[in-house]
Structure formats: structure tokens, C-alpha cells
Amino acid sequence: MNKLLPLTVLLVFMAGCAQEEVSVAVVETPAVAASPDTRFVEYMWCNRGENYSQENHMALNADWNARDAASQHQTSGAFGLIPKTPNENYDGIWANVWTSQEARDAGWSEWLKNEAEDFGATHDSTLTCNPERVFMFEVEQVVAPGVEWDGNGPFQAMYRFCKFNEGKTMADADAAKAMFIDWVAAGRAANGPNGFMSTELTPTFDPATTEGAYQGADFYQGAFWRSEEEKEAGWAGWMSEGGAVREAFDATVTCEDFAFDLYSIKEMS
């Protein structure tokens, strides 16, 4: 996200996800530094606590941001996702953004040593997260937003879990991606810039052997818009004008889509 303002609207979940043991990785992987257009994002399944309220939520939000700002190993940003369709596994997802896995491991080590016990005692009744349901991806930006994001949200997010059609490979997906990048650029040249952004996500864990992970996907995509209106306009343009690009994608992959309202927790740096 090029720019997301600090949270000014309510989430049904927040940084209470950061409880003891949450830092346990799904699988062990070596520390890898991110390229300039790549980040590491960990997604945590969360549920509201028994004493959730607007007041308690705002107190939790302020407390987490203050502790993160004082940390020697700060996150690069954080955001929350509320599913458009209720999900029996969680009320929402809380995501930390890191520059590398090494930074993530150092940040969690510091949190568990200095903050987790006190933070949990204060906010456990507002939000709880499942320490066994933390999924980290290496995320690469494919299409950057053409304008900055502002306002209070909710912003819109869609995650696409895709499987290759018979006979298709990643080379076919890469070819379709290149066509899509050109198509977006042509649309912006003709109609002006927009806030659309897309990403590719590579799991740092093995989905086939990780309990709770989505099964059967060959690769993962993210699509983001500044508003519901921008999303609807984008989809309408894709369906009416996507033509050969959309046909290339449809011939290559079959995807299952998961839609969310997205809120900023911490502005990206």
C-alpha cells in the first residue's frame, strides 16, 4: 500500500493478536532479506474477546502502537482484514509487515521478552488470536497504486488462491501477468491514475503440511482498492475491457476469491 492513514475507524480485531507464543513460526525457514519491492507479511487469525467494546479497542490500538514505536525492531506496518462473508475460523485477520524474516524474528523475540505478558494481561479480554494460526508470506508488488491512499476506509482487499489448469505452468501465469501489467498501464494512460494495487504472495511454509492452511493452491495473489466504488469500477472494466488478458488468465488458472474490508493499523514505512 503506497500510503494508509493510521486507523480511525473500528476493527473487530487488533493488536491483541500479539500474545505470548504468537511468534512461533509455522515452519522453520532461514532469514531472507527482502528486495525493495518485497515485504514479509504474517497473517494471524483473531477473535474478539468477551469484553470487546469501542473504548477497549481504541485503548488496545493506542497501546500497541506506542509499544511498537518504542521497540528496537519495529514492524514496517500493520493492517487488519475483516471478511465480507463471516468465517467460522476467525472474526478477522491481523497482519504484521516486515522487511525480512530476520526482522520479524527479532521483533517477536523482543516482544515476548518485554511486552507480551503485560500487554496480554491488559487486553486479552478485548482480542485473542490463535498462536497456531500464523501464516507468513513473502509479498511482491506487481502493480503499484497510481495515487496515494487516504481517508478512513474501509479499503478493499481480495486474496485469490489459484490452481493451474491442466497443462499450464508458472510460465503461462507469468505471461498473463505481463499482459495484465500492460493492460493496467494502458487503462491509466487513457483514463487517469487509480489506487488499484496487486501483489503476489509466496508462502514461507508448506501449505500441504500446515494445518489450517488453504489446500491445493499453486500460487496466491492479492488485489487492493481504495474503496468499494473503485473496486466495482475496476471489476466492471476488467469484465468489459479485459478481453485477451482476462482470457489468458482464465485459461491458465482457476482461482477462489476471498474478499475483505481492509483497515490500516500502522502506516506503512
ChimeraX attribute file (.defattr): number of C-alpha atoms within 10 A of each C-alpha:
attribute: neighborCount
match mode: 1-to-1
recipient: residues
	/A:1	21
	/A:2	15
	/A:3	14
	/A:4	24
	/A:5	16
	/A:6	19
	/A:7	21
	/A:8	13
	/A:9	13
	/A:10	15
	/A:11	25
	/A:12	20
	/A:13	28
	/A:14	29
	/A:15	27
	/A:16	27
	/A:17	26
	/A:18	28
	/A:19	24
	/A:20	18
	/A:21	14
	/A:22	19
	/A:23	20
	/A:24	15
	/A:25	18
	/A:26	20
	/A:27	12
	/A:28	9
	/A:29	10
	/A:30	8
	/A:31	12
	/A:32	13
	/A:33	15
	/A:34	17
	/A:35	10
	/A:36	9
	/A:37	11
	/A:38	19
	/A:39	21
	/A:40	25
	/A:41	27
	/A:42	25
	/A:43	21
	/A:44	24
	/A:45	22
	/A:46	26
	/A:47	21
	/A:48	23
	/A:49	17
	/A:50	11
	/A:51	13
	/A:52	17
	/A:53	15
	/A:54	14
	/A:55	11
	/A:56	15
	/A:57	23
	/A:58	17
	/A:59	14
	/A:60	22
	/A:61	21
	/A:62	14
	/A:63	17
	/A:64	21
	/A:65	18
	/A:66	11
	/A:67	14
	/A:68	19
	/A:69	12
	/A:70	10
	/A:71	15
	/A:72	11
	/A:73	18
	/A:74	22
	/A:75	22
	/A:76	20
	/A:77	21
	/A:78	24
	/A:79	24
	/A:80	25
	/A:81	28
	/A:82	23
	/A:83	18
	/A:84	13
	/A:85	9
	/A:86	10
	/A:87	10
	/A:88	6
	/A:89	12
	/A:90	18
	/A:91	19
	/A:92	25
	/A:93	24
	/A:94	26
	/A:95	24
	/A:96	22
	/A:97	25
	/A:98	27
	/A:99	23
	/A:100	19
	/A:101	23
	/A:102	14
	/A:103	20
	/A:104	23
	/A:105	17
	/A:106	14
	/A:107	19
	/A:108	22
	/A:109	17
	/A:110	15
	/A:111	23
	/A:112	18
	/A:113	10
	/A:114	13
	/A:115	19
	/A:116	20
	/A:117	13
	/A:118	12
	/A:119	21
	/A:120	18
	/A:121	10
	/A:122	15
	/A:123	25
	/A:124	21
	/A:125	16
	/A:126	25
	/A:127	26
	/A:128	22
	/A:129	28
	/A:130	17
	/A:131	19
	/A:132	17
	/A:133	22
	/A:134	23
	/A:135	21
	/A:136	24
	/A:137	19
	/A:138	21
	/A:139	22
	/A:140	20
	/A:141	18
	/A:142	19
	/A:143	20
	/A:144	18
	/A:145	20
	/A:146	15
	/A:147	15
	/A:148	14
	/A:149	20
	/A:150	14
	/A:151	13
	/A:152	15
	/A:153	19
	/A:154	21
	/A:155	22
	/A:156	23
	/A:157	26
	/A:158	21
	/A:159	20
	/A:160	20
	/A:161	21
	/A:162	18
	/A:163	18
	/A:164	21
	/A:165	13
	/A:166	9
	/A:167	7
	/A:168	13
	/A:169	14
	/A:170	13
	/A:171	10
	/A:172	16
	/A:173	18
	/A:174	13
	/A:175	14
	/A:176	20
	/A:177	17
	/A:178	12
	/A:179	17
	/A:180	20
	/A:181	15
	/A:182	13
	/A:183	18
	/A:184	18
	/A:185	16
	/A:186	12
	/A:187	14
	/A:188	13
	/A:189	10
	/A:190	9
	/A:191	9
	/A:192	11
	/A:193	14
	/A:194	19
	/A:195	20
	/A:196	23
	/A:197	20
	/A:198	20
	/A:199	18
	/A:200	19
	/A:201	22
	/A:202	15
	/A:203	17
	/A:204	20
	/A:205	17
	/A:206	12
	/A:207	17
	/A:208	12
	/A:209	10
	/A:210	15
	/A:211	12
	/A:212	13
	/A:213	17
	/A:214	10
	/A:215	13
	/A:216	12
	/A:217	18
	/A:218	15
	/A:219	18
	/A:220	19
	/A:221	20
	/A:222	21
	/A:223	18
	/A:224	25
	/A:225	25
	/A:226	26
	/A:227	20
	/A:228	15
	/A:229	11
	/A:230	17
	/A:231	20
	/A:232	12
	/A:233	12
	/A:234	16
	/A:235	13
	/A:236	12
	/A:237	13
	/A:238	15
	/A:239	11
	/A:240	10
	/A:241	13
	/A:242	16
	/A:243	12
	/A:244	13
	/A:245	20
	/A:246	17
	/A:247	11
	/A:248	18
	/A:249	20
	/A:250	14
	/A:251	16
	/A:252	24
	/A:253	21
	/A:254	15
	/A:255	20
	/A:256	11
	/A:257	12
	/A:258	14
	/A:259	18
	/A:260	20
	/A:261	21
	/A:262	24
	/A:263	26
	/A:264	25
	/A:265	26
	/A:266	22
	/A:267	16
	/A:268	18
	/A:269	13
